[in-house]
C-alpha cells in the first residue's frame, strides 16, 4: 500500500489495544510495515494482521523479558530494516503512595520503563548498523504534572524522558533520533477506568476544547514517524490541548 510511510518498517509495543492498536493501524494505513507487539490476545490486532498480512507481523510476549525485545528486533529485520520503534507498552496500578506495595511499584516500572529500555537496546543494535533510526516514547501528561494516585505511573513515564534524551545524545552520530510523545487523557485504554468526577477535574485543566482523541494522538505519532519530522529530536511533543498550571 502506498503512502507517506511506504518503505519504512516500524515496531509498536503494546499494540494489542488502545493507543498502541490505533498507532499500528494508522502506520499501516500510511504504508508502513509494522511489527505489532502484544502481551495478551487481541482480536482487533489479529484482524489487522489477517487483513494486511504483507504489512503486519505480530510478536507476543512480556516485554520485560529480554527475549521478547530480541524477537521484535528480529521480526523487523525480516522486513528488511528497522526504521522506527514506538515504545507504547505500559501499565498502571493506581493507588495512593503510602498504600502502594513494592510489588505493585515494581510491576509499573517493569511494564513502562524496563520494557522501553529492552526494546530500545535491541532496536539500537540494528539502527546503529544501518546508521539511521527513530525511537518514540509514549509518555503521559502525568509525567509532567503528576496525578494523585499515580505516583508509580508518573515516575515511570517521567523516566522515559531521561531515557529519550540520553539515547538522542548517545546515538546521534549514528543518525538515530529520539523523542517523547506525551498524550493527555485519552478516550480509550487506562483512561476508561477513571471515575467521572476525576476525569472532569483533569480535562477542566485543558486550555482549549480537548477531546482526548486516541485517533488524533495516533496521527501525531504517525507524523513523527515520517519524513516531515526529520528535525524533531531530543524533545517532547505534548498532545493534551495545553494544560493550566494548578
C-alpha positions as CSV (number, residue, x, y, z in Angstrom):
1,X,0.0,0.0,0.0
2,X,1.4,3.4,-1.0
3,X,1.6,6.3,1.5
4,X,3.9,8.7,3.2
5,X,5.5,5.8,5.2
6,X,5.8,3.4,2.3
7,X,9.1,1.5,2.6
8,X,9.5,2.2,6.4
9,X,9.5,-0.6,9.0
10,X,8.1,0.3,12.4
11,X,7.7,-1.7,15.6
12,X,4.9,-0.7,18.0
13,X,4.9,-2.1,21.5
14,X,1.7,-2.6,23.4
15,X,-0.2,-2.7,20.1
16,X,-3.0,-5.1,21.2
17,X,-5.5,-2.4,22.2
18,X,-6.0,1.2,23.0
19,X,-3.5,3.8,21.7
20,X,-1.0,1.2,20.6
21,X,-3.5,-0.5,18.3
22,X,-4.6,2.9,16.9
23,X,-0.9,3.7,16.2
24,X,-0.3,0.4,14.4
25,X,-3.5,0.8,12.3
26,X,-2.5,4.4,11.4
27,X,1.0,3.4,10.4
28,X,-0.3,0.6,8.2
29,X,-2.8,2.9,6.5
30,X,0.1,5.2,5.7
31,X,2.0,2.4,4.0
32,X,4.4,1.2,6.7
33,X,5.2,-2.4,7.5
34,X,4.6,-2.9,11.2
35,X,5.8,-5.3,13.8
36,X,3.0,-5.2,16.3
37,X,3.9,-6.4,19.8
38,X,1.1,-7.5,22.2
39,X,1.2,-9.1,25.6
40,X,-2.1,-10.9,25.5
41,X,-4.6,-12.0,22.8
42,X,-6.1,-9.2,20.8
43,X,-8.9,-10.0,18.3
44,X,-8.6,-6.5,16.8
45,X,-4.9,-6.9,16.2
46,X,-5.5,-10.3,14.8
47,X,-8.0,-8.9,12.3
48,X,-5.5,-6.2,11.3
49,X,-2.8,-8.9,10.7
50,X,-5.2,-11.0,8.7
51,X,-6.3,-8.1,6.5
52,X,-2.8,-6.9,5.8
53,X,-0.5,-9.9,6.1
54,X,2.1,-8.4,3.9
55,X,2.3,-5.3,6.1
56,X,1.8,-6.7,9.7
57,X,3.6,-9.3,11.7
58,X,2.7,-9.9,15.3
59,X,5.0,-10.7,18.2
60,X,3.6,-11.8,21.5
61,X,5.2,-11.8,25.0
62,X,6.0,-10.0,28.1
63,X,8.3,-7.1,27.1
64,X,10.0,-7.0,30.5
65,X,11.6,-10.3,29.3
66,X,14.6,-9.6,27.1
67,X,13.7,-12.4,24.7
68,X,10.6,-10.5,23.6
69,X,12.6,-7.4,22.8
70,X,15.0,-9.6,20.7
71,X,12.1,-11.2,18.9
72,X,10.7,-7.7,18.0
73,X,14.1,-6.7,16.5
74,X,14.4,-9.9,14.6
75,X,10.9,-9.5,13.1
76,X,11.8,-6.0,11.9
77,X,15.0,-7.3,10.3
78,X,12.9,-9.9,8.4
79,X,11.0,-7.0,6.9
80,X,14.4,-5.6,5.7
81,X,15.2,-2.7,8.1
82,X,14.2,-1.2,11.5
83,X,13.3,2.4,10.9
84,X,11.1,3.3,13.8
85,X,10.4,2.0,17.3
86,X,7.3,3.2,19.1
87,X,7.6,2.3,22.8
88,X,4.0,2.4,23.9
89,X,3.7,-0.6,26.2
90,X,2.7,0.3,29.7
91,X,0.5,-0.4,32.7
92,X,-0.7,1.4,35.8
93,X,-1.7,0.3,39.2
94,X,-3.3,3.4,40.7
95,X,-3.1,3.8,44.4
96,X,-2.1,6.4,47.0
97,X,1.7,6.2,47.5
98,X,1.5,5.1,51.1
99,X,-0.7,2.2,50.1
100,X,1.4,1.1,47.1
101,X,3.1,-2.2,47.6
102,X,6.7,-2.8,46.5
103,X,5.4,-5.5,44.1
104,X,2.9,-3.0,42.5
105,X,5.6,-0.3,42.2
106,X,8.0,-2.8,40.6
107,X,5.3,-4.0,38.2
108,X,4.6,-0.5,37.0
109,X,8.3,0.3,36.5
110,X,8.8,-3.0,34.7
111,X,6.0,-2.6,32.3
112,X,6.6,1.1,31.5
113,X,10.4,1.7,31.9
114,X,12.2,-1.7,31.8
115,X,10.2,-2.7,28.7
116,X,11.2,0.6,26.9
117,X,14.9,0.0,27.9
118,X,14.9,-3.5,26.5
119,X,13.1,-2.6,23.3
120,X,15.4,0.3,22.8
121,X,18.5,-1.7,23.4
122,X,17.8,-4.3,20.7
123,X,16.4,-1.7,18.2
124,X,19.6,0.3,18.6
125,X,21.7,-2.6,17.6
126,X,20.0,-2.8,14.3
127,X,19.8,1.0,13.8
128,X,23.4,1.5,14.6
129,X,24.4,-0.9,11.8
130,X,22.1,0.8,9.3
131,X,23.1,4.2,10.6
132,X,19.6,5.5,10.9
133,X,16.5,5.2,13.0
134,X,13.9,6.9,15.1
135,X,12.6,6.0,18.6
136,X,9.4,7.4,20.0
137,X,8.4,7.0,23.7
138,X,4.8,7.3,24.6
139,X,4.7,9.1,28.0
140,X,1.8,10.8,29.7
141,X,0.7,14.2,31.0
142,X,1.1,12.7,34.4
143,X,4.8,12.5,33.9
144,X,5.0,16.3,33.8
145,X,2.2,17.4,36.1
146,X,1.7,14.4,38.4
147,X,-1.6,13.0,39.3
148,X,-2.9,11.9,42.7
149,X,-2.9,8.1,43.0
150,X,-0.5,7.7,40.1
151,X,2.9,8.2,41.7
152,X,4.3,4.9,40.3
153,X,3.0,5.5,36.9
154,X,4.0,9.2,36.8
155,X,7.6,8.3,37.9
156,X,7.9,5.5,35.3
157,X,6.6,7.7,32.5
158,X,8.9,10.6,33.6
159,X,11.8,8.2,33.3
160,X,11.1,7.8,29.6
161,X,12.1,11.5,29.1
162,X,15.6,10.8,30.6
163,X,15.9,7.7,28.5
164,X,14.9,9.5,25.3
165,X,17.3,12.4,25.9
166,X,20.2,10.1,26.7
167,X,19.5,8.0,23.6
168,X,19.4,11.1,21.4
169,X,22.8,12.2,22.7
170,X,24.5,8.7,22.7
171,X,23.4,7.7,19.2
172,X,23.0,10.9,17.3
173,X,26.2,10.2,15.5
174,X,24.6,7.1,14.1
175,X,21.7,9.3,12.8
176,X,19.3,7.8,15.4
177,X,16.8,10.3,16.7
178,X,14.6,10.0,19.9
179,X,11.6,11.9,21.2
180,X,8.8,11.7,23.6
181,X,5.0,12.0,22.9
182,X,3.0,12.9,25.9
183,X,-0.7,12.5,25.5
184,X,-3.3,13.8,27.8
185,X,-6.3,11.8,29.0
186,X,-7.5,9.6,26.1
187,X,-10.9,8.2,25.2
188,X,-9.6,4.6,25.4
189,X,-7.3,2.4,27.4
190,X,-6.4,3.2,31.0
191,X,-8.5,6.5,31.0
192,X,-11.6,4.4,30.6
193,X,-11.2,3.3,34.3
194,X,-11.2,6.9,35.7
195,X,-14.2,8.0,37.6
196,X,-16.3,10.7,36.0
197,X,-15.5,13.4,38.6
198,X,-11.8,12.7,38.5
199,X,-11.8,12.7,34.7
200,X,-13.7,16.0,34.7
201,X,-11.1,17.6,37.0
202,X,-8.3,16.6,34.7
203,X,-10.0,17.7,31.5
204,X,-11.0,21.1,33.1
205,X,-7.3,21.9,33.2
206,X,-7.2,21.9,29.4
207,X,-6.6,25.4,27.9
208,X,-8.9,24.6,25.0
209,X,-11.5,22.1,24.0
210,X,-9.6,18.8,24.3
211,X,-11.5,15.7,23.1
212,X,-8.9,13.2,24.2
213,X,-9.0,11.6,20.8
214,X,-6.9,8.4,20.5
215,X,-7.1,8.8,16.8
216,X,-5.6,12.2,16.8
217,X,-2.8,11.1,19.1
218,X,-2.1,8.2,16.7
219,X,-2.0,10.7,13.8
220,X,0.6,12.7,15.7
221,X,2.8,9.7,16.3
222,X,2.5,8.7,12.6
223,X,3.6,12.2,11.6
224,X,6.7,11.8,13.9
225,X,7.5,8.5,12.2
226,X,7.5,10.1,8.7
227,X,9.8,12.3,6.6
228,X,8.2,15.6,7.8
229,X,9.6,15.1,11.3
230,X,13.3,14.6,10.4
231,X,14.3,17.5,12.6
232,X,12.2,16.5,15.6
233,X,14.8,15.2,18.1
234,X,15.6,15.2,21.8
235,X,12.3,16.9,22.7
236,X,8.8,16.2,24.0
237,X,5.6,16.7,21.9
238,X,2.7,17.3,24.2
239,X,-0.7,16.3,22.8
240,X,-3.0,17.5,25.6
241,X,-4.7,20.7,24.4
242,X,-2.5,22.7,26.6
243,X,-2.7,22.4,30.4
244,X,-3.3,25.0,33.0
245,X,-0.8,25.1,35.9
246,X,-2.5,24.2,39.2
